């Protein structure tokens, strides 16, 4: 099944996300509305991404697929961090709680 996450605002971007299957699989789908962007990167773990893999999302025609390597063990309060790089190179980031 698909689990919807609460929507969030990251800088000028409105972001909605969900994940498919068990959270541990790390299969996230994002929908981003706002100005043009150059790249989206995501990870689960600390805000500074220390010790976790940051991956670049794949932009598909109808959504953005974000494959995340999930940390083991999972943090007590896991968050999906999303960094959006605008077409101008400016970066904004925010997070969504995964519980």
C-alpha positions in Angstrom: 0.0 0.0 0.0 0.8 3.7 -0.1 1.3 5.8 3.0 0.7 9.5 2.6 2.9 11.9 4.5 1.8 15.4 5.7 2.4 18.2 3.1 5.2 20.7 3.8 6.5 23.9 2.4 10.2 24.1 1.6 11.2 27.6 0.6 9.0 28.6 -2.4 8.1 24.9 -3.1 5.0 23.0 -1.9 5.9 19.4 -1.4 3.7 16.3 -0.9 5.2 12.9 -0.4 4.2 9.3 0.1 6.0 6.0 0.3 5.1 2.6 -1.1 5.3 -0.7 0.8 7.2 -0.8 4.2 9.0 2.3 5.2 12.3 0.3 5.4 12.2 -0.1 1.6 12.7 3.6 1.1 10.5 4.0 -1.9 9.3 7.6 -1.8 7.2 9.5 -4.3 7.3 13.3 -4.3 5.2 16.0 -5.9 6.8 19.4 -5.9 5.0 22.6 -7.1 6.7 26.0 -7.4 9.5 27.6 -9.4 11.7 25.6 -11.8 14.2 23.4 -10.0 17.5 21.9 -11.1 17.7 18.9 -8.7 16.1 17.3 -5.7 18.1 15.3 -3.1 16.8 13.4 -0.2 17.9 11.3 2.8 16.6 9.9 6.1 18.6 10.7 9.2 20.1 13.8 10.7 19.7 17.2 9.2 23.4 17.4 8.3 23.2 14.0 6.6 26.1 12.7 8.6 26.6 9.0 8.2 23.8 8.5 5.7 23.6 8.3 1.9 22.1 11.3 0.1 20.5 10.4 -3.2 19.3 12.4 -6.1 15.6 12.0 -7.0 14.6 10.8 -10.5 12.1 13.2 -12.1 9.5 11.3 -14.0 6.6 12.7 -16.1 3.9 12.4 -13.4 6.0 12.4 -10.1 9.4 12.4 -8.6 10.8 9.1 -7.4 13.1 9.3 -4.5 14.9 6.0 -3.6 16.3 6.4 -0.1 18.8 4.0 1.5 17.2 3.7 5.0 19.5 3.9 8.0 19.8 0.8 10.3 18.8 1.0 13.0 16.1 3.6 12.2 16.3 6.8 14.2 13.8 7.1 17.1 12.2 10.1 15.3 12.9 9.5 11.6 12.5 12.4 9.1 12.7 12.5 5.4 14.9 15.4 4.5 14.4 17.0 1.1 16.8 19.5 -0.5 15.7 21.4 -3.5 18.2 23.1 -5.8 16.5 25.9 -7.7 17.3 26.7 -11.4 19.4 29.6 -10.0 21.6 27.2 -7.9 20.1 28.4 -4.5 19.2 25.5 -2.2 16.4 25.1 0.3 15.7 22.2 2.6 13.1 20.9 4.9 11.8 17.7 6.4 8.8 15.5 7.0 8.3 13.3 10.0 7.9 9.6 9.2 5.9 8.5 12.2 
